[in-house]
């Protein structure tokens, strides 16, 4: 049953079939008698109405031509009732379709029909038929066509607005996901670059110290093991965040872990913290930690093994200042260590997020200095 209903809805011309039958059988007519030839002509005259939904222009043109023939032929003029009904359907169809040129044509024919109605009506002593029958019929057809056209336009506009809103929401969602994935990828780069640098450089140091300082080798291997496990654990957490889509729940390092970070580097680095960093906003603390991490990674990549370093973190007022320096040397033992080339770019992006300032450059002794200031009130 449901399939039959669906099929009938698709065959829209079936909806016009009862209307067509009513027009042919019971349409008003001025003549006292109707012969079958006249009825057959009426059936052919009204037949195009069955296809008005699919071919509105062609059907309108055929009906308008037929109406014009009715006006100019005294025999068919007696069948004016059906032509008026057909004309009303044509007006409704054209106005609903919004075809301006054909609407103008139809209005001209309707005006001729009204004029012909008055002249014919005077001759038959019945001019009220046009005034109270035909003209209101045409006006009603026009009004119905305009009403349903406006309704369809409003429905279509509402549908387009809903689609646009859904599309914009999807775009915002995709942009948000992409932005978060970019941030996570940057975090992943920083973590792995630092951890791999620590592992590689400590492994090289252990290889050099294995003959004259076995205890140092054991300590170095222990550092490598701890660093590797820590890197794997953080990598696992970050991957879980990317799959779960809940980045806010991922545990992030804080400035309280700077001492561990410095110790894992395996270098002679001094850490100095001024101010109560526990009061820092979480976002600022994370970015400050990552800046220190990236600066130490660069030190491990480019500074010689005997280079010393200093990390100074100062929190005062609306700003936190991070400074990482290292002494110079002639040849970096890890010159062949691959880098991404994104360290300074990543630090610059982190500083820009909090309306801060980044300064980097070579020191007079050949060392390097990274100085970053972040605004805590921009968090």
C-alpha positions in Angstrom: 0.0 0.0 0.0 2.8 2.4 0.9 4.5 1.7 -2.4 1.3 2.5 -4.3 1.0 5.9 -2.4 4.6 6.7 -3.3 4.1 5.9 -6.9 1.0 8.1 -7.1 2.9 11.0 -5.5 5.5 10.7 -8.2 2.9 10.6 -11.0 1.6 14.1 -10.3 -0.5 14.1 -13.5 -2.8 11.6 -11.8 -3.8 14.3 -9.3 -5.1 16.5 -12.2 -7.1 13.6 -13.8 -10.2 14.1 -11.5 -10.1 17.9 -12.2 -10.0 17.2 -15.9 -13.0 14.9 -15.7 -15.0 17.5 -13.7 -14.2 20.2 -16.2 -15.2 18.1 -19.2 -18.4 16.6 -17.7 -19.7 19.4 -15.5 -18.1 22.6 -16.8 -20.5 25.5 -17.0 -21.8 26.3 -20.5 -24.0 29.0 -21.9 -25.5 26.9 -24.7 -28.8 25.1 -24.0 -27.7 22.0 -25.9 -24.3 20.4 -26.5 -23.5 17.9 -29.2 -20.9 15.2 -28.8 -18.6 16.9 -31.3 -18.6 19.9 -29.1 -17.8 17.7 -26.1 -15.0 16.0 -27.9 -13.5 19.4 -28.8 -13.7 20.3 -25.2 -11.9 17.2 -24.1 -9.1 17.9 -26.6 -9.0 21.5 -25.6 -8.6 20.6 -21.9 -6.3 17.6 -22.4 -3.0 19.6 -22.0 -3.9 20.4 -18.4 -2.9 16.9 -17.4 0.7 17.8 -18.2 0.9 21.3 -16.8 3.2 20.3 -13.9 5.8 18.8 -16.2 5.5 21.2 -19.2 4.0 24.4 -17.8 5.1 26.7 -20.7 4.0 24.3 -23.5 0.6 23.6 -21.8 0.1 27.3 -21.1 0.8 28.2 -24.7 -1.6 25.5 -26.0 -4.4 26.6 -23.7 -3.9 30.3 -24.5 -4.1 29.5 -28.2 -7.3 27.5 -27.6 -8.8 30.4 -25.6 -8.0 32.8 -28.4 -9.7 30.5 -30.9 -12.8 30.4 -28.6 -12.9 34.2 -28.7 -12.7 34.4 -32.5 -15.1 31.6 -33.4 -18.8 32.0 -32.9 -19.4 28.2 -32.7 -17.0 27.6 -29.9 -17.8 30.8 -28.1 -20.7 28.9 -26.6 -18.2 26.7 -24.7 -16.8 29.7 -22.8 -17.3 28.2 -19.4 -14.6 25.5 -19.8 -12.2 28.0 -21.4 -12.6 30.2 -18.3 -11.8 27.3 -16.0 -8.8 26.3 -18.1 -7.6 29.9 -18.2 -7.8 30.0 -14.4 -5.7 26.9 -14.1 -3.2 28.3 -16.5 -2.9 31.5 -14.5 -2.4 29.6 -11.3 0.3 27.4 -12.9 2.2 30.3 -14.4 2.1 32.5 -11.3 3.2 29.6 -9.1 6.1 28.8 -11.5 7.1 32.5 -11.6 7.3 32.7 -15.4 7.0 36.4 -16.0 6.8 36.5 -19.8 4.0 33.9 -19.9 2.2 35.5 -17.0 2.1 38.8 -19.0 0.8 36.9 -22.0 -1.8 35.1 -19.9 -2.9 38.4 -18.3 -3.4 39.9 -21.8 -5.6 37.0 -22.8 -7.5 37.2 -19.5 -8.1 40.9 -20.1 -9.4 40.1 -23.6 -11.6 37.4 -22.0 -13.1 40.0 -19.6 -13.7 42.5 -22.4 -15.2 39.8 -24.5 -17.4 38.8 -21.6 -18.8 42.2 -21.3 -19.5 42.6 -25.0 -21.0 39.1 -25.3 -22.9 39.5 -22.0 -24.5 42.7 -23.2 -25.7 41.0 -26.3 -27.2 38.2 -24.2 -28.5 40.5 -21.4 -26.2 38.8 -18.8 -23.1 41.0 -18.2 -22.9 40.0 -14.5 -21.4 36.6 -15.4 -18.1 38.2 -16.1 -18.2 40.7 -13.2 -19.2 38.2 -10.5 -17.9 34.9 -12.0 -14.9 35.2 -14.4 -13.0 38.1 -12.9 -13.1 36.7 -9.3 -12.1 33.3 -10.6 -9.0 34.8 -12.3 -8.1 36.8 -9.2 -8.5 33.7 -7.0 -6.3 31.7 -9.3 -3.7 34.4 -9.3 -3.8 34.7 -5.5 -3.5 30.9 -5.0 -0.5 30.7 -7.4 1.2 33.6 -5.6 0.5 32.1 -2.2 1.9 28.6 -3.0 4.9 30.2 -4.8 5.8 32.3 -1.8 5.3 29.2 0.4 7.7 27.2 -1.8 10.2 30.0 -1.8 10.1 30.3 2.0 10.5 26.5 2.4 13.4 26.4 0.0 15.1 29.4 1.7 14.6 27.7 5.1 16.1 24.5 3.7 19.1 26.3 2.2 19.6 28.2 5.5 19.6 24.8 7.4 22.0 23.3 5.0 24.3 26.4 5.2 24.2 26.3 9.0 24.9 22.6 9.0 27.8 23.1 6.6 29.2 26.0 8.6 29.0 23.9 11.8 30.8 21.0 10.1 33.4 23.4 8.8 33.9 24.8 12.3 34.1 21.3 13.7 36.7 20.2 11.1 38.7 23.4 11.7 38.6 22.8 15.4 39.7 19.2 15.0 42.5 20.2 12.6 43.7 22.9 14.9 43.8 20.5 17.8 45.5 17.9 15.8 48.1 20.4 14.7 48.7 21.4 18.3 49.0 17.8 19.4 51.4 17.1 16.5 53.6 20.0 17.6 53.5 18.7 21.2 54.5 15.3 19.8 57.4 16.7 17.9 58.7 18.6 20.9 58.5 15.6 23.1 60.1 13.1 20.7 62.8 15.5 19.5 63.9 16.2 23.1 63.7 12.6 24.2 65.5 11.2 21.2 68.2 13.8 21.5 68.7 12.8 25.2 68.8 9.1 24.3 71.2 9.5 21.4 73.6 11.9 23.2 73.6 9.8 26.4 74.3 6.7 24.3 77.3 8.4 22.7 78.5 9.6 26.1 78.2 6.1 27.5 80.2 4.7 24.6 83.1 7.2 25.3 83.0 6.5 29.1 82.8 2.7 29.1 86.6 2.2 29.4 87.5 4.8 32.1 84.2 5.3 34.1 82.0 2.2 34.2 79.8 3.7 36.9 79.0 6.7 34.6 78.0 4.2 31.9 75.5 2.6 34.3 74.0 6.0 35.2 73.8 7.0 31.6 72.1 3.8 30.6 69.6 4.3 33.5 68.9 7.8 32.1 68.4 6.5 28.6 66.0 3.8 30.0 64.0 6.3 32.0 63.9 8.8 29.1 62.7 6.2 26.7 59.9 5.0 29.0 58.8 8.5 29.6 58.7 9.3 25.9 56.7 6.2 25.1 54.3 7.0 27.9 53.7 10.5 26.7 53.5 9.4 23.1 50.8 6.8 24.1 48.8 9.5 25.9 49.0 11.9 22.9 47.9 9.1 20.5 45.0 8.3 22.8 43.9 11.9 22.7 44.0 12.0 18.9 41.9 8.9 18.7 39.4 9.8 21.5 39.0 13.4 20.4 39.2 14.7 23.9 42.5 16.8 24.0 41.5 18.6 27.2 41.7 15.3 29.2 45.3 14.6 28.2 47.8 15.0 31.0 50.3 17.8 30.2 53.7 18.5 31.8 54.1 21.6 34.1 56.9 23.8 35.3 57.1 21.6 38.4 58.7 19.0 36.2 61.5 21.2 34.9 64.0 19.7 37.4 63.3 16.3 36.0 63.6 17.6 32.4 67.0 19.2 33.2 68.3 16.0 34.9 67.3 13.9 31.9 69.4 16.0 29.6 72.6 14.5 31.1 74.4 17.8 30.9 75.7 20.3 33.5 72.7 22.6 33.6 71.7 24.9 36.4 68.0 25.5 37.1 66.8 28.7 38.7 63.1 29.4 39.4 62.0 32.7 40.8 58.4 33.4 41.9 55.5 31.1 42.8 55.0 29.2 39.5 52.2 27.3 41.0 50.0 30.3 40.5 50.5 30.3 36.7 47.6 29.6 34.4 47.9 26.1 33.1 48.2 27.1 29.4 51.0 29.6 30.1 52.9 27.0 32.3 52.6 24.4 29.5 54.0 26.8 26.9 56.8 27.9 29.1 57.7 24.2 29.8 57.7 23.5 26.0 60.0 26.5 25.3 62.5 25.2 27.9 62.3 21.7 26.4 62.9 22.9 22.9 65.8 25.1 23.9 67.4 22.2 25.7 66.9 20.0 22.7 68.7 22.6 20.5 71.5 22.7 23.1 71.8 18.9 22.9 71.9 19.0 19.2 74.4 21.8 18.6 76.5 22.3 21.8 79.6 20.2 22.5 79.5 17.6 25.3 81.5 19.8 27.8 79.1 22.8 27.3 77.3 24.0 30.4 73.8 25.5 30.5 71.5 27.6 32.6 67.7 27.7 32.8 66.2 30.6 34.5 62.4 31.0 35.0 61.1 34.2 36.6 57.4 34.8 37.3 56.6 38.4 38.3 53.4 40.4 37.8 51.6 39.8 34.6 54.6 38.2 32.8 56.7 35.1 33.0 60.3 35.2 31.7 62.1 32.1 30.5 65.8 32.2 29.6 68.0 29.3 28.5 71.6 29.8 27.8 74.6 27.5 27.1 78.3 28.0 26.8 80.0 27.7 23.4 82.5 25.3 22.0 84.3 24.5 18.8 82.7 21.4 17.4 79.3 19.9 18.3 79.6 16.2 18.8 76.0 15.8 17.7 76.3 17.8 14.5 74.9 14.9 12.5 71.8 14.6 14.7 68.7 15.2 12.5 66.4 18.1 13.4 63.1 19.2 12.1 64.0 22.9 11.7 60.8 23.8 13.5 62.2 24.5 17.0 62.4 28.3 16.8 59.2 28.5 14.7 57.4 26.5 17.4 58.7 28.7 20.2 57.7 31.8 18.2 54.1 30.4 17.8 53.9 29.6 21.5 55.0 33.1 22.5 52.7 34.8 20.0 49.7 32.9 21.6 50.2 34.9 24.8 51.3 38.2 23.3 54.8 37.8 24.4 58.3 38.4 23.0 61.0 35.9 21.8 64.7 36.7 21.4 67.3 34.3 20.2 71.0 34.7 19.3 74.6 33.8 19.7 76.6 34.8 22.8 80.1 36.3 22.6 81.6 33.1 23.9 80.0 31.1 21.0 77.1 29.9 23.1 73.5 30.4 22.5 70.7 32.2 24.3 66.9 31.8 24.1 64.8 34.4 25.9 61.0 34.3 25.9 58.4 36.5 27.7 54.8 35.5 27.9 51.9 37.5 29.2 49.9 35.7 31.9 47.0 38.0 31.6 46.5 36.9 28.0 45.6 33.4 29.0 
